[in-house]
Amino acid sequence: MIESIRLNDIIVEYDKGKTSDAYLNEINIKNDCPCGDCHFFVDVVLKIDLEIFRFLKSVGTDLKKNLKTEPTGFGV
């Protein structure tokens, strides 16, 4: 189901269900990369209470996952 949210002068449309589903089979960053930067991102950065993190989570994004493709179907 397409939903929308206004961010200042921009209207963002999204499908939370499809976005969440896109992350279901993806690998956790910490399981996909042994580098300290990725572990720091998950263990420290993502725990910071930032508005952008709250927004991304609210639309179904899982920043702990390492997407191999975009939800649009185009490869990254």
SVG drawing of the C-alpha trace seen along z (x, -y; Angstrom):
<svg xmlns="http://www.w3.org/2000/svg" viewBox="-2 -23 40 38">
<polyline fill="none" stroke="black" stroke-width="0.4" points="0.0,0.0 1.4,-3.3 1.7,-5.9 3.2,-9.4 4.9,-11.7 5.8,-15.3 9.4,-16.3 9.6,-20.1 8.5,-20.9 8.9,-17.3 6.3,-14.6 7.8,-11.1 5.7,-8.1 6.6,-4.6 5.3,-1.2 6.4,-0.1 5.4,3.6 7.4,3.9 10.3,2.0 10.4,4.3 10.1,7.3 13.1,6.2 15.2,6.6 13.9,10.0 16.4,12.2 19.3,9.8 22.4,10.4 23.1,8.5 26.0,6.1 28.0,7.6 27.7,11.1 28.6,9.9 31.7,7.8 34.3,8.3 35.7,4.7 35.6,2.5 33.7,-0.3 30.7,1.9 30.6,3.2 31.0,-0.4 28.1,-1.5 25.7,1.2 27.0,1.2 27.4,-2.6 26.1,-4.8 22.7,-3.2 22.1,-3.6 22.3,-7.3 18.8,-8.8 18.8,-10.6 15.6,-11.8 16.8,-10.3 17.2,-6.8 13.7,-7.1 12.3,-8.1 14.0,-5.3 12.8,-2.7 9.3,-4.1 9.2,-3.4 10.5,0.1 14.2,-0.3 16.6,1.9 19.9,0.2 21.5,3.3 21.1,5.2 23.4,5.1 21.2,4.8 22.5,6.5 19.8,4.9 17.6,1.9 13.9,2.4 13.3,1.0 15.0,4.1 18.0,2.3 21.4,3.7 23.6,1.5"/>
</svg>
